Amino acid sequence: MSEEGFVSWSQRQFQPTCVVDFRQKIVAWDDLPKWRAAMRDSGKRLVVTNGCFDLLHLGHVTYLEQARNHGDALLVGVNGDDAVRQLKGSDRPVNEEHDRAAVLAALESVAGVCIFADKTATRFLATAQPDIYVKGGDYTLETLNAEERKTVEAAGGKIVIIQFVPGKSTTATLKKISRL
């Protein structure tokens, strides 16, 4: 490992060449129950998280990698554009929902991405039925949406809170851009 924590090219294990298509990892809302059933049938422990993921940055990819490492596969729920406006304000999202889903799907740590329309993730979680539900460090078990927590726990899921990377946020990135 280098000083920055990155693996040098000489330390990497190269995989045989295969076709890569991130679009196959985007799960339509109506297909989510079938996708979840297939995941369960394969015996994999499903980790689920959700959010806006408007401008992807180091904090996001670190969080998603850590989330994925709590199980065998990571499903990311992406708030739809209308929900992001309700949560973040009329000037958001910067990137529309399908673009945000595509960028997330291209990440190695992500097994699937599903856009959901609601402001809260309750319906998404009821459908995704996570074995492990991961949220960022701005939440505690006490401040997590009570319906979301109840939905996960009622289905036997575990909730994990992961700390954020300090100073890395979409809001901070947008403030920096506005000063240019």
Number of C-alpha atoms within 10 A of each C-alpha: 8 7 6 6 7 8 11 9 8 7 8 8 7 8 6 5 6 6 5 8 9 19 14 13 19 22 22 14 17 10 11 18 16 13 16 17 12 12 15 15 9 9 9 13 16 23 28 29 23 23 18 24 24 24 16 16 13 13 16 21 18 15 20 26 15 15 27 24 13 18 15 14 18 27 27 27 26 27 28 22 24 18 19 25 16 12 15 13 11 10 8 17 22 13 15 14 22 15 11 23 28 16 16 26 24 19 15 13 20 22 22 25 30 25 23 20 18 17 17 17 22 18 16 24 21 16 16 25 24 27 21 23 26 24 23 19 13 11 13 14 12 8 9 15 14 11 14 18 20 15 20 21 17 12 13 13 18 15 20 17 16 17 14 17 15 7 11 13 19 17 13 11 14 12 11 10 9 8 6 5
